Amino acid sequence: MSYVNPDPDPRSTPGLEPGGGVPPGETPPAESSMPEAGPRQPDSTARGWAKAPLTLILLLVLVMAVGFLAYALGLIF
């Protein structure tokens, strides 16, 4: 496979002034012809799945809090 340098050679590129500048009205080399960005990508973040894990975590915290409260009351009485 041969390597092709993507940078244009300033000595053989038309429209470049000495030093690599571009005169007014001239399109710079390697300027893209697309006036805007590519197609819009859909949002890949999942929605709706967070309710179940959040409920399980809150339930676990509640069970542990009740357990600690029962243990503390068992020590007192």
GIDA-V285204 format. One record per backbone hydrogen bond with DSSP energy under -1.0 kcal/mol. NH is the residue of the N-H (numbers start at 1). CO is the residue of the C=O. Records with the same first field share a line. If there is no record, write none. Layout:
# GIDA-V285204
NH: CO + CO
This chain:
# GIDA-V285204
12: 9
17: 21
20: 17
26: 23
31: 28
54: 50
55: 51
56: 52
57: 53
58: 54
59: 55
60: 56
61: 57
62: 58
63: 59
64: 60
65: 61
66: 62
67: 63
68: 64
69: 65
70: 66
71: 67
72: 68
73: 69
74: 70
75: 71
76: 72
77: 73
